[in-house]
Amino acid sequence: MAIFIPEKIGAKGAKAIHIKRTLSALDDAHVVRTPFARQQWLPDFFIQHAKNGWLAIAVSDTPFSAIPQAQLFSHDQPTPFEELLQRFHAFSCATAQPGETPLKKLILMWKCNTQQVQHISTRYAHKYGVTFISRDAFHQGGAQLISRILAPVSTRQTAMLLGSCFPEAEIAPASTTHRLFRRDNSASLGRYFLDYDQEWAAKLDLQQPEDVTDAGKDFSLRLVNGVAGSGKTLIALSRALLLAELHPDQQVLVLIHNAPIVADVQARLLQTRSALPANVTITTFFAWARQQWTRLYQRQPDCASAQEAERLIARLRQQWPALTQPDAILLEELDFINENLIAELPAYLQASRTGRGFALREKERTAVWALYEAVTRTLARPPRRAMLWSAMPRDICMAADHAAMQRADHVLIDEAQFFAPAWFQAVRHGMRQQGSLFLCADPNQGFMKSRLSWKSVGLEVAGRTKKLRRSYRTTQAILTAANQILQQHSTSDSDDFLQPDLTGMEPGQPPVLVQCDSVQDCIEKLINEMQAAHRDHALSLADMLVVYGSRVSAYALYEQLGRHFGGETVWWFNKSETRRQPPAGYGRAYLRMANVDTATGLEAGVVFLVGVEELVSAAALADAQARDHSAAIEARARKLYMAMTRAGQSLVLLTCERVAPEIARAFAATAPLPQASTPQT
């Protein structure tokens, strides 16, 4: 069956049903495109076939009696039917340059019979280069006729048709990583568009339902599961901007997991447009939650840092000697209680802790609950009245009245695999009743905190999920290496793993492992590699991303990068002053630097991993295996998978410790960096 983009065609009522039924007879190599209503006149549908070309279709409701029977245009003003012919002809002429095949045209005469259409064809078909068909003939053989009259067009014409009729599907060059390494020395490297699956997903359920039954539903829900680099963020942003355009009186909210990707997305968008639409907000979940909490409780929330919370746990835990876990692990357990909206001890004793990585007996759970209450009570004492960060969304959910919350009509969540149950529940409270919720997730990076299911948090995604298996960001070599490491160390159900489709991917070079003598040696070799890439391979600083872990001093790394490349050319996403915007304003090329814990969603042509020994070293892996911490091993593998798949063309791992053999096998010892097709500035 043909692919329909969007899924619901533009016609209304019974007409839409009949037209879609006929077009559905086309095979899945055909794409039926319905353009959105804009200022310029456009045909009602387009049929696109990768090999056989394009066809534009207009539907006319003009009855035969309203079509001029006298000499063509003998009257002063053209009739609506004549205006349709003129517009269709002008549109077709505008799509072709000298030497190119004009776009084929078909007009479906909805209120004319076959004999009447024959008469119309005699008068108008040759003059306007258009084929006419009656409704009955369309139902009986429309698919066959379309297959016969489709005609190939040039690559330029295809790009022009997509860009002018479906501008929402175009990807700005600043938003794609592969653009930097296209082996093309022509003056123009072409234009980029969402693929069929991406565009189909972005345009699902954009219009409000007209059917009374559908309109009575609480809210609409869609989930896009995709491998790393499959374009999930592009889909979410494209959909958000399209919703804002189609519904200018409605509020569109895009929630992203961490601040660095929000800042990066904002920077990329501002390269292609002067400002976001007024009804679109892009922010992190906790920035949004902070605003909503303030509206509900009429004061600013005061959240204890992780270090402060761990110090408090270390002091209070002495009352419960049964607790032997480290302070950081106990803090994670307190967060688990908040994130799962557990309200009392009996519920905690019965709660599933699947995927937590360690077991707790009833006595230990009772002690944890007592510690949870003590920490919560101590932080909440006046005058400070503080709380754990994880308590903020819990408080939103537990509020007696949610009337003060600011409501969004459409919410889009990127990196939804990292959202906790309380986060989803808080978001639902901040949506209008008949709003839409659109989720993008990569189950390979980690799935639903604590291995929960979508259904368990009240999200029924069965039959409403689209899987994207093709990666456009990275190479076959890098994605294969990352998947190999993940599968070796994963104990999860294989159904949770999204197997990528490697067909047609650029082969690329294996990721590179650089063994160093010390942490400082890692930094020096990193700078040398980056200088060589910048100088010898014509790569700009914006083409490179440094992802660092806990084994390297972030400040030392930042200072040394600044000394070599210029202080205002390094954008450190985790520095308080530059978390939300670049150091010297937008419109400049920056070398980006991010902690591995906040790197999800970022991307670059060349990625350097440094100081991530906790994810790759043989000693760290052996220690986790000795403790039988299978969940911790899997979590590290998922984090490493995420870090590796940030790379578009080249990945370099620098380490001063021996790498675990099963991880080292996925890397090569040395390899040259790719060379940009055109010099970058």
C-alpha positions in Angstrom: 0.0 0.0 0.0 1.2 3.5 -0.7 2.7 5.7 2.0 0.4 8.6 2.9 2.1 11.8 4.3 0.3 12.9 6.3 -1.7 9.8 7.1 -5.0 11.6 6.7 -5.4 13.2 3.3 -6.6 16.8 2.9 -10.0 16.0 1.5 -12.9 15.8 3.9 -15.8 13.4 4.6 -16.8 10.7 2.2 -14.6 12.2 -0.5 -11.5 11.6 1.6 -12.5 8.0 2.1 -13.0 7.3 -1.6 -9.9 9.0 -2.7 -7.7 7.3 -0.1 -9.2 3.9 -1.0 -8.2 4.3 -4.6 -4.7 5.7 -3.9 -4.1 2.8 -1.4 -4.0 0.5 -4.4 -0.6 1.9 -5.3 2.3 -0.1 -3.9 4.6 1.0 -1.1 7.0 2.5 -3.5 4.6 5.4 -4.0 4.2 8.3 -1.6 1.0 10.2 -1.5 1.7 13.7 -0.3 -0.9 16.3 0.8 0.5 19.8 1.1 -0.7 22.0 4.0 -2.7 25.1 3.1 -0.5 28.1 2.7 -0.7 31.4 0.9 0.2 30.2 -2.6 -2.0 27.9 -4.6 -1.0 24.2 -4.6 -2.4 21.0 -6.0 -4.4 18.9 -3.6 -2.1 15.9 -3.8 1.2 14.8 -5.2 2.3 11.2 -6.0 6.0 10.6 -5.7 7.9 7.5 -6.8 11.6 7.2 -6.4 12.1 5.9 -10.0 9.0 6.8 -11.9 8.8 10.4 -10.9 6.0 12.8 -9.8 2.4 13.5 -10.5 0.3 16.5 -9.2 -3.4 16.0 -8.7 -6.1 18.6 -8.2 -9.7 17.8 -7.3 -12.4 19.9 -8.9 -16.0 20.1 -7.5 -17.2 22.0 -10.6 -20.2 20.4 -12.1 -20.4 20.0 -15.9 -23.1 22.6 -16.1 -20.8 25.3 -14.6 -18.1 24.8 -17.2 -18.1 27.3 -20.1 -19.5 25.8 -23.2 -18.8 28.7 -25.5 -15.4 29.6 -27.0 -12.7 29.5 -24.4 -12.5 32.7 -22.3 -15.0 34.6 -24.4 -16.4 36.2 -21.3 -14.7 39.0 -19.2 -13.8 37.1 -16.1 -12.5 33.5 -15.9 -14.8 31.0 -14.1 -13.5 29.1 -11.0 -12.8 26.1 -13.3 -10.8 28.3 -15.7 -8.9 29.8 -12.7 -8.0 26.3 -11.6 -6.6 25.4 -15.1 -4.6 28.7 -15.2 -3.1 28.2 -11.7 -2.3 24.5 -12.3 -0.6 25.4 -15.6 1.4 28.2 -14.0 2.4 26.0 -11.2 3.6 23.3 -13.6 5.6 25.7 -15.7 7.3 27.2 -12.6 8.7 23.7 -11.7 10.6 23.2 -14.9 13.6 24.9 -16.4 14.5 24.7 -20.1 15.4 21.1 -21.0 13.5 19.6 -18.0 10.4 17.5 -18.2 7.3 19.4 -17.1 5.5 18.1 -14.1 2.6 15.8 -15.1 -0.9 16.9 -14.0 -4.2 15.2 -13.3 -7.5 16.8 -12.5 -10.2 14.6 -10.8 -13.6 15.9 -11.8 -15.6 14.9 -8.8 -19.0 15.9 -10.1 -18.7 14.9 -13.7 -19.3 11.6 -15.4 -17.0 9.9 -17.8 -18.8 11.2 -20.9 -18.7 14.7 -19.6 -15.0 14.4 -18.8 -14.3 13.3 -22.4 -15.9 16.5 -23.6 -13.8 18.6 -21.1 -10.7 16.8 -22.2 -11.3 17.6 -25.8 -11.5 21.3 -25.0 -8.8 21.7 -22.4 -6.4 18.8 -22.1 -4.0 19.8 -24.9 -3.9 23.5 -24.2 -3.1 23.0 -20.5 -1.2 19.7 -20.7 -3.4 18.1 -18.2 -5.2 14.7 -17.9 -8.8 14.7 -16.7 -10.6 11.8 -15.0 -14.1 11.3 -13.7 -14.9 10.1 -10.2 -16.2 6.7 -11.5 -13.1 6.2 -13.7 -10.9 7.2 -10.8 -12.4 4.5 -8.5 -12.2 1.8 -11.2 -8.7 2.4 -12.6 -7.2 5.5 -11.0 -4.2 3.6 -9.6 -3.4 2.2 -13.0 -3.7 5.6 -14.7 -1.4 7.2 -12.2 1.2 4.5 -12.8 1.0 5.2 -16.5 1.3 9.0 -16.4 3.9 9.4 -13.7 7.0 10.9 -15.2 10.6 11.3 -13.9 11.8 14.7 -13.1 15.3 16.1 -12.4 17.0 16.1 -9.0 16.6 19.9 -9.0 12.9 19.6 -9.7 12.4 17.1 -6.8 14.3 19.4 -4.4 12.3 22.4 -5.6 8.9 20.6 -5.2 9.8 19.4 -1.8 11.2 22.7 -0.7 8.3 24.9 -2.0 5.4 22.6 -1.4 6.6 20.8 1.7 9.0 23.3 3.4 8.4 21.7 6.8 10.3 18.6 5.6 13.5 20.5 4.7 16.4 20.1 7.1 18.7 23.2 7.4 22.4 22.3 6.7 23.2 23.5 10.3 21.0 20.7 11.6 22.8 17.7 10.0 26.2 16.2 10.8 26.8 14.3 7.5 26.8 17.5 5.5 30.4 18.2 6.7 31.8 15.1 4.9 30.0 14.8 1.7 32.4 13.8 -1.1 31.1 16.4 -3.5 33.1 19.2 -5.0 30.2 20.9 -6.9 29.2 24.4 -6.1 26.0 23.2 -4.5 25.9 20.2 -2.2 22.1 19.9 -2.5 19.3 20.2 0.0 18.4 17.9 2.8 14.9 16.6 3.6 13.4 14.2 6.1 13.0 10.7 4.7 9.6 9.1 4.3 9.5 7.5 7.7 10.7 10.6 9.5 8.2 12.9 7.7 5.4 10.5 8.2 6.1 10.4 11.9 6.4 14.2 12.2 3.0 14.7 10.6 0.9 12.2 12.5 -2.4 13.6 14.0 -1.5 17.2 13.4 -5.1 18.3 12.9 -7.8 18.2 15.6 -10.2 15.3 15.1 -13.5 16.2 13.5 -15.2 13.0 14.4 -17.2 13.3 17.7 -16.0 10.0 19.0 -12.4 10.8 18.4 -12.8 14.3 19.8 -14.0 12.9 23.1 -10.7 11.2 23.8 -8.7 12.5 26.7 -5.6 13.2 24.6 -3.7 11.8 21.6 -0.5 10.0 22.0 2.3 8.9 19.6 5.7 7.3 20.2 8.7 7.3 17.9 11.3 4.7 18.9 14.5 5.2 16.9 18.2 4.2 17.0 20.8 6.8 17.6 21.0 9.2 14.7 17.7 8.3 13.2 16.5 11.9 13.3 14.2 11.8 16.4 15.1 15.3 17.5 14.6 16.6 13.9 11.2 15.0 13.8 10.2 16.5 17.1 11.4 20.0 16.1 9.8 19.8 12.7 6.5 18.7 14.2 6.7 21.4 16.8 7.2 24.2 14.2 4.5 22.7 12.0 2.0 22.6 14.9 2.8 26.2 15.7 2.2 27.2 12.1 -1.1 25.2 11.7 -2.4 26.2 15.2 -1.1 29.8 15.9 -3.5 30.2 18.8 -2.3 27.0 20.6 0.8 26.5 22.8 3.5 24.0 21.7 5.9 22.8 24.4 9.1 20.8 23.6 10.7 19.2 26.6 14.3 17.8 26.3 16.2 15.8 28.9 19.2 18.1 29.5 20.3 21.7 29.2 23.2 21.1 26.7 21.0 19.7 24.0 18.4 22.6 24.5 21.2 25.1 24.1 22.6 23.3 21.1 19.2 23.1 19.5 18.5 26.7 20.1 21.8 27.6 18.5 21.1 25.5 15.4 17.6 26.9 15.0 18.8 30.5 15.3 21.2 29.8 12.4 18.3 29.2 10.1 15.5 31.5 11.5 15.6 34.8 13.2 13.4 33.6 16.1 11.2 30.8 17.2 7.4 31.2 16.8 5.9 33.0 19.8 3.8 29.9 20.6 6.7 27.5 20.8 8.7 26.9 24.0 11.8 24.6 24.0 13.2 23.9 27.5 14.4 21.2 29.8 11.9 19.2 31.9 13.2 20.6 35.2 13.2 24.2 33.9 9.5 23.7 33.0 8.8 21.9 36.3 10.4 24.7 38.3 8.0 27.3 36.7 5.0 25.1 37.3 6.0 24.4 40.9 6.3 28.1 41.5 2.8 28.7 40.1 1.4 26.0 42.3 3.1 26.9 45.6 3.7 30.6 45.1 7.4 30.6 45.9 10.6 29.6 44.3 11.7 25.9 45.0 14.9 25.3 46.8 16.4 22.0 45.8 19.4 20.5 47.6 22.4 19.6 45.4 23.4 15.9 45.2 26.5 16.6 47.3 24.4 18.3 50.0 21.8 15.4 50.0 24.6 12.8 50.3 26.1 14.6 53.3 22.7 14.7 54.9 22.2 11.0 54.2 25.6 10.2 55.7 24.6 12.0 58.9 21.1 10.6 59.3 21.7 7.0 58.2 23.5 6.1 61.4 20.1 5.5 62.9 19.6 2.5 60.6 22.7 0.3 60.6 21.0 -2.2 58.3 21.7 0.1 55.4 25.1 -0.8 54.0 24.8 0.8 50.5 26.9 3.9 49.7 25.4 7.3 50.2 25.0 7.9 46.5 23.1 4.7 46.0 20.8 5.5 48.9 20.1 8.9 47.3 19.2 7.2 44.1 16.7 5.0 46.1 15.1 8.1 47.6 14.8 9.5 44.1 13.2 6.2 43.1 10.5 6.7 45.7 9.8 10.2 44.5 9.9 9.4 40.8 7.4 6.6 41.3 5.0 8.6 43.4 5.2 6.1 46.2 3.1 7.7 49.0 3.5 5.3 52.0 5.5 2.5 53.4 3.2 -0.4 52.4 3.3 0.7 48.8 7.1 0.9 48.9 7.3 -2.6 50.4 5.2 -3.9 47.4 6.9 -1.8 44.7 8.7 -3.5 41.9 12.4 -2.5 41.9 13.2 -4.3 38.6 16.4 -2.9 37.2 17.6 -1.2 40.4 20.8 -3.3 40.4 20.6 -4.4 44.0 18.0 -6.2 46.2 16.4 -4.9 49.4 14.8 -7.1 51.9 11.7 -5.9 53.8 13.8 -4.8 56.8 16.0 -2.8 54.6 13.1 -1.2 52.7 11.6 -0.2 56.0 14.9 1.4 56.9 15.1 3.2 53.6 11.6 4.5 54.0 12.4 5.9 57.4 15.6 7.5 56.0 13.4 9.0 53.2 11.0 10.5 55.7 13.9 11.9 57.8 15.7 13.4 54.8 12.5 14.9 53.5 11.5 16.3 56.9 15.0 17.7 57.6 15.2 19.5 54.3 11.6 20.9 54.6 12.3 22.6 57.9 11.8 26.4 57.9 13.0 28.9 57.1 14.7 27.2 54.1 11.9 24.6 53.2 14.1 22.8 50.7 13.7 19.4 49.0 15.4 16.8 46.8 15.3 17.6 43.1 13.3 14.5 42.5 10.6 15.8 44.9 9.7 18.7 42.5 7.7 16.7 39.9 6.3 14.7 42.8 5.0 17.8 44.5 3.4 18.9 41.2 1.6 15.6 40.9 0.5 15.6 44.6 -0.9 19.2 44.5 -4.5 19.4 45.7 -5.4 21.7 42.8 -3.7 22.0 39.4 -5.7 25.0 38.2 -2.8 27.4 38.5 -0.6 25.4 36.1 0.2 26.8 32.7 -1.3 24.5 30.1 0.1 23.4 26.7 -2.0 22.2 23.8 0.8 20.1 22.4 3.7 18.5 24.3 6.7 16.9 22.5 9.2 15.0 24.6 12.7 14.2 23.2 14.8 11.5 24.9 11.7 10.2 26.6 13.5 7.0 27.7 15.1 9.0 30.5 11.8 10.4 31.9 10.5 9.0 35.2 6.8 8.2 35.9 6.4 11.3 38.0 7.7 13.4 35.2 5.1 12.0 32.7 2.4 12.5 35.3 3.4 16.1 35.9 3.4 16.8 32.1 -0.1 15.4 31.8 -1.3 17.8 34.5 0.2 20.6 32.4 -1.7 19.7 29.2 -5.1 20.7 28.0 -7.6 17.8 28.1 -7.7 17.2 24.4 -4.0 18.0 23.7 -1.4 15.8 22.0 1.6 14.1 23.5 4.4 13.1 21.2 7.3 11.0 22.5 10.7 10.3 20.9 12.9 7.6 22.5 15.9 5.4 22.0 15.4 2.2 24.1 19.0 1.3 23.4 20.2 4.2 25.5 18.2 3.1 28.5 14.5 2.6 28.9 12.1 4.2 31.2 13.9 4.7 34.5 14.0 1.5 36.5 12.9 -0.6 33.5 9.3 0.3 33.7 6.9 0.0 30.7 5.0 2.8 29.0 1.8 1.2 30.1 2.8 1.2 33.7 2.9 5.0 33.7 -0.4 5.4 32.0 0.7 5.7 28.4 -0.9 3.2 26.1 1.4 3.2 23.0 0.3 -0.2 21.5 -0.6 0.5 17.9 0.7 4.1 18.2 4.4 3.5 17.8 6.7 4.1 14.9 10.2 2.5 14.8 13.1 4.1 13.0 16.0 1.8 12.4 18.1 3.8 9.9 20.8 6.1 11.3 21.7 9.1 9.3 24.2 10.6 11.7 26.9 8.0 12.1 28.7 5.4 10.0 28.2 1.6 9.8 31.5 1.0 11.5 30.8 3.3 14.5 27.2 2.0 15.0 28.2 -1.6 14.7 30.9 -1.1 17.3 28.5 0.6 19.7 25.9 -2.1 19.2 28.4 -4.8 19.7 29.4 -3.4 23.1 25.8 -2.9 24.2 24.7 -6.4 23.2 27.7 -8.0 25.0 26.8 -6.3 28.3 23.0 -6.2 28.2 20.9 -8.6 30.2 17.6 -7.0 29.2 14.9 -8.5 27.2 15.9 -8.6 23.5 12.6 -7.0 22.7 13.9 -3.8 24.4 16.8 -3.6 21.9 16.1 -1.8 18.6 18.2 -3.5 16.0 19.5 -0.9 13.4 19.2 -1.3 9.7 22.7 -0.9 8.3 21.6 -1.1 4.6 23.1 1.8 2.6 25.0 3.3 5.5 28.4 4.8 4.7 31.0 2.1 5.8 33.3 4.5 7.6 36.3 3.7 9.7 36.2 1.9 13.1 36.4 4.0 16.2 40.0 4.7 17.3 41.5 3.8 20.7 44.5 6.0 21.8 46.3 4.6 24.8 48.0 7.3 27.0 50.4 7.3 29.9 48.4 9.7 32.1 45.4 12.0 32.3 47.6 15.0 31.2 49.0 12.9 28.4 45.3 12.3 27.3 44.6 16.0 27.2 47.8 16.8 25.3 47.2 14.1 22.7 43.6 15.3 22.4 44.7 18.8 21.7 47.3 17.6 19.1 44.6 15.5 17.3 42.2 18.4 17.2 44.8 20.8 16.0 45.8 18.4 13.2 42.2 17.9 12.2 41.6 21.7 12.3 44.8 22.5 10.3 45.3 19.5 8.0 41.8 18.2 7.4 39.9 21.6 7.0 37.5 20.7 9.8 36.1 23.6 11.7 35.9 23.7 15.5 32.1 23.3 15.2 32.7 19.9 13.6 34.2 18.5 16.8 32.8 17.6 20.2 34.7 16.7 23.4 32.8 14.3 25.7 34.5 14.0 29.1 34.1 11.7 32.1 34.9 11.9 35.8 38.5 10.8 35.5 39.6 14.1 34.0 39.4 17.6 35.6 36.8 19.4 33.6 38.3 22.8 34.5 41.8 21.7 33.5 40.5 20.4 30.2 38.5 23.6 29.6 41.4 25.9 30.4 43.9 24.0 28.2 41.5 23.9 25.3 40.9 27.6 25.7 44.6 28.3 25.7 45.1 26.5 22.4 41.9 27.5 20.5 40.9 30.7 22.3 38.8 31.1 25.4 35.6 32.3 23.7 35.8 29.5 21.1 35.1 26.7 23.6 31.5 26.2 24.5 31.4 24.2 27.7 27.8 23.1 28.2 28.2 22.3 31.9 29.7 25.6 32.9 27.1 27.7 34.7 27.7 30.8 32.6 27.3 29.0 29.3 24.8 26.2 30.0 22.1 28.0 28.1 23.9 30.1 25.5 27.4 30.2 23.8 30.1 32.3 25.4 30.3 34.9 22.6 26.8 34.9 21.1 25.2 32.9 18.3 26.4 32.8 14.8 30.0 31.7 15.6 31.7 28.3 15.3 32.4 26.8 18.7 34.4 23.8 19.9 31.8 22.1 22.1 32.5 20.3 25.3 30.1 18.3 27.5 30.1 15.8 30.4 29.2 12.3 29.3 26.1 12.4 31.7 24.6 15.3 29.7 25.8 14.5 26.2 22.7 12.6 25.0 21.2 14.4 22.0 24.5 16.2 21.0 26.3 15.3 17.8 29.4 16.2 15.8 31.3 15.0 12.8 34.3 14.1 15.0 33.8 13.1 18.7 36.6 12.7 21.3 36.0 10.7 24.5 38.3 11.5 27.3 38.3 10.6 31.0 35.6 8.0 30.6 37.6 5.2 32.2 34.7 4.3 34.5 32.9 3.1 31.3 35.7 1.3 29.5 38.5 0.2 31.9 39.2 -3.4 32.6 39.5 -2.7 36.3 36.1 -1.0 36.5 34.4 -3.8 34.6 36.1 -6.5 36.8 35.0 -4.7 40.0 31.4 -4.6 38.8 31.5 -8.2 37.8 33.0 -9.2 41.1 30.1 -7.5 42.9 27.6 -9.1 40.5 26.3 -5.7 39.6 24.8 -6.7 36.2 22.5 -3.7 36.2 25.5 -1.3 36.7 27.4 -3.1 33.9 24.5 -2.7 31.6 24.0 1.0 32.6 27.7 1.7 31.7 27.3 -0.1 28.4 24.3 2.0 27.5 26.1 5.2 28.5 29.1 4.2 26.4 26.7 3.4 23.5 25.2 6.9 23.8 28.6 8.6 23.9 29.9 6.6 20.9 26.9 7.3 18.7 27.3 11.1 19.1 29.9 10.8 16.3 29.0 11.3 12.7 32.2 10.2 10.9 35.1 9.7 13.4 35.3 8.6 17.1 38.4 8.8 19.2 38.7 7.3 22.7 41.7 8.5 24.7 42.4 6.6 28.0 45.2 6.2 30.5 44.0 2.8 31.8 43.8 -0.6 30.2 40.6 -1.0 28.4 38.5 -4.1 28.9 39.3 -6.6 26.1 35.6 -7.0 25.0 35.4 -3.2 24.6 38.9 -2.8 23.0 38.0 -5.2 20.3 35.4 -2.7 19.0 38.1 -0.1 18.4 41.1 0.2 16.0 44.5 1.4 17.2 44.9 4.2 14.7 43.0 5.7 11.8 43.1 9.0 9.9 40.4 11.6 10.5 38.1 12.3 7.5 38.7 15.3 5.3 35.9 17.9 4.7 34.8 18.2 1.1 35.1 22.0 1.3 37.1 24.3 3.6 35.2 25.2 6.7 35.5 28.6 8.4 
